[in-house]
């Protein structure tokens, strides 16, 4: 049996990916094979194909770290799933294909009947990351002020919705008026459009704008941008604030650590993938909460673009060029 897969055969940009027919996976012991119905695009996909990610799969490989689909086959020893189950999974890579094999003990969960495959493929990496960040790492409290940088992206929108569900006042930082409107539609209380390029004077002005938007300061910063935007946000923090390090599409920032002393604040790393491995029970409890919030209508992935598998490279390019608002999904028949 064969299947179609979008392959990275050498390090390169999204345009280097090729669609090929390859052998379909077989369910080994403790594994299940998923018939992929939807696969979402995430920032690690763009890094992995360029050999810029911390994990480098042997080539050829298909990117695609998050899928929704139907269990097609189960291997010996599998007890949690059966053929025909509707599931979401986070294989890490391999999802840009018609089928993918994943370990039963990995990030695989049966999804609610009301959840679409597109939503399922767009849930865990974004909402899982944001929930872990705000709940376990920031201990966000009702009434606190949350600033989300990169608020129109997948994790950013998730942070807006979850921040509101936790009772925070949410300020969305974005790079264009269109993205501001998108963030408002997701529930942000306030939006702030920041410049695409920052010099020292603009950084100072941006920090003051963050403070004013927060009514004098920010309790929790969710930084999914990095670069020159991190320091202005840190300078805008309240006493004992928490600065969440999520990602660096604008570059890895250099932070003057004296600011943490002056603010008595914390810079907190958020490594959701490691958390899921180190605390599987805590992760499963978080996923159950996300499913409940989804069924209550408090969270819903905002899918802004859909592509067929053959155009997966274009989908990654759209994300890399920071043109996306919300999630981009590959839809497979």
N, C-alpha and C positions, 0 to 999 in steps of 0.2 A: 504494500500500500504506500502511496505517496501523498504529499500535500504541498501546497504553495507556502513559501516563507519569504519574507523580505530580509535579505542577508547583508551583513557587513563582512566583506571578504578581505578588506585591508583598511587600516586607519584612514579616515577621511571624513568629509562633510556629509550632510544628509543626501546630497546628490550622488554619492558613491554607492548607495544601497542598491541592490539588485533583487528582483523577484525571480525566484527559481523553484523548480519542482525538486523536492528532496524526500527521503524516506520519512514516513509518518512515525511518530514515537510509539513505543510499546510500553504498557504499564508494567514496570518492574515491581519487585517486592516492596510493599509500603507506599506505592505510587498510584496516582490516578491520572488518566488522560482526559483533558478537557477539550471539547469541541468549542473553539473560541467563537463567540458571537460578536464581541466588541473588545477592543484593546485601547486604552487611553495612552496619550503621549505625555511624558514627564521629562523634566530637565535632565535627570541622569541619562536618559536615552541619548541626548545630544553629546554628552561627555563620553559615554561608553564607546560610541562608534569612532571617536577621535583618540581613543586610548588616554583620555584625560580623567577617567573615573578611578576611584580607589580599587575597584574590582574590575579585572580585565578577563572576560571570558575567552576561551580558546576559539579561534576563528576556523571556519565561518560560523557566525552566530546571528540570530535575529534579535534586535533590540525589543523592547516592549516588556515593561516590568509589572503590568497590571492588566488583568483580563476579567471578563465576565462570560460565562458560557454554561454548557451542560456536560455533566460527567459522561464520557463515552465508554470508558473502560476502567476497571479497578484491578490492581495487582494483589498478589497473595498478602494476607495480613491486614488489609484495609478494612476497618470496621466503622468509621464515621460516615462514609459515603457509599452510595450505590449508583449504578448506571441510571441516568435520567435526572439526577439531582441538579438543581439550578444553583450555581456557585459563583463566588468571586475568588480570585487568587492573585497573589503577588509573587510571581516566579522570579523576579529580579531581572531576567531577560528571557527571550524566547517567545514573548507574547505576540509579536507581529508575524503570526503564522496561523494556519487554519486549525492546528492542534498543538497543545503543549502538555508535557508531562510534568507533574509537580508532586512533591512528597506530601503524604497525608498530614504529617506533623508540621508542615510549613504553614504559611499564611494562606489558608484555604478555609472558607466559611460558606455554609448554606445561606442563601439570601432570602429575605421575605418575599412572599408571593407577589406583593405589590411593586417590588423593585424591578426596573427594567435592566437588561443586560448592559446598556450604555451607562446607566447610573451606577451599576455594580462595578463596572470597570473604572469608574471615576471616583470611587469613594475612599478606599483605604489610604493610599499614599498621601492624599491631600487632607482629608478630614482626620485620618489617624494621626498624621504628623501634628496638625493644629490642635487636636484634642489633647494629645500627650504634652505638647508645649504649654498650653494654657492651663491644663488641669494639674498635671504632675510637676512640671518644671517651674511654672510661674505662680501656681496656686492663686489664680485670678479670682478675685472676690467681687460679689455684687456691689455696684456703686463705684468701682474703680474705673480709671480711664485707660483704654487700650488704643495704642497707635499701631496700625498695620501698614508697613511699607511693602509696596508691590501688591496692593490690595485687590487689583483686578485679576491677578493670576489665580491658578488653581488653589494653592495653599492659602493665598490671601483671602479669597472669597470664603473659603472654609473657616478661616480665623474670624472673619466678620460675623458669620452666622453663629458660630459657636460662642464667640464673645458676647453676642446679644443673648443667646440662650443662657449664658452664665450670669447675666445681669449687669454687664459692663456697658459703659458709654464708649462707643467705637468710632475712632477717627481713621478714615481711609486715606493713605497717601498714595497718589497715582501720578502718572506722567502725562496725562492728557484729559481734556474735558469729557471726551467720550468714555474714557475709563472711569472718570468720576461718576458719571451717570450710571454706569454699570455697577459700581460699588454702592451707590445709593439704593439701587434696585435690590441689592443683596441685603440691605438693612442697615448700612452705615449711618450713624447719627450726623456725622460731618465728613466732608471731603476736603482734601487739600491737594492741589496740583503743583508738583515740584518741577524745577527745570531739569532738562535732560543732561545739561552740563553744569558743574558747580565749581566756582572758584571760592577763595576764602570769604569774600564779602557775601556771596550768595549763600554759602554755608551758614554764616552768622545770621543772615536774614531768615533762612529756612528754620533754624533752631528756634528763633523767636516766634515764627509762625506756628510751629509745633506747640510751643508753650501756650500761646494764646488759644489755639484750638482746644487744648486740654484744660482751659480755665486756670492757667497758671503753671501747669506741668503735666507730665505723663507718668502713670503708675507702671504700665507694662508696655514695652516696645516689642513688636513682632517683626523682626527684620528679615525679610525674604529677598532683599536687594543687595545689601552690602555696599562696597565701594565708598564713594564720598558722601553717601547719605547716612551712614552709620553714626559718625561723630555728631552731626547736628541733632540727631534723635537722642543720643546719649546725653548731650548737654541740656536737653529739654526735660530730663527726667526729674520726678519728684524724689524726695528723701525715701530711701529704702525701696526704690524702684527695681524692676527686673527687666533686663535687656535680653531678649531671646534671639540666639544666633540660629537662623534657619537655613540661609543659602546666600550665594554670592554671584548672581548673574552680572552685577556691575563691578565685580572684582573683590578680592579679599581686603577688608579695610585694615588700616593701622590705627589703633585706638590709643590715645594718651591715657595710661592707666591711672594717672592722678585724678581723673574725673570720677572714677569709682570711689575713691576716698572722699572726695568733696561731696558727692551725692549719697555716700553710704549705701551704694547700690550694688547690684549683682549683674555680671555678664554670665549668662547661662547657656551652655551648649544644648542643642536638641538633636539627638541621634536616635530617631524613632526606630530605625531598622534594628539597631542593637538592643533597644528596649524590648522589642517583640520577641527576641531570642532569649534575653536574660530574665524576663518576667512574663512568661506566656499566660499565666493566669490573669495578671493585671491587664495584659493586652486583650485577652478574650473578654474581660469585663468591659473594657473601653469599646470594643466592637459591638457588644450587646447594647451599650448605651447609644452608639451611633445608629444602629438599626431602629431603636425605639424613637430617637429624634427624627429619623427619616419617616417613619410611619406616622408620627405626629405632625409632619409637615414643617418642622422647624429647620431642617436642613434639606437641601437638594442640590446636587451638582449642576452647575450652570455650564452646559455644553454649548460652546460658541461655534464650533466647526466640526464637520464630519467628513472623513475621507475614506475611499476604498483602500484596501490593503496595498494595491499597486502604487498608490500615491502617498505612501507613508513617509517618504523622504520629504515631500512638500509639507506634510504636517509637522515634522520635526523642525523644518526651516522656519515655519510660521512662529513656532514657539521660541526658537533661537533668536529671531529678529524682534522679539518682544512685541509682537503684533496681536497676540492672543489675549482675549478676555475670558476668564474661566477655563474650561477644559476643552481639549481637542481629542477627538475619538476616531479610531479606525473602526469602521463597521464592516463585518464580514457576513456574507450570506450563508 
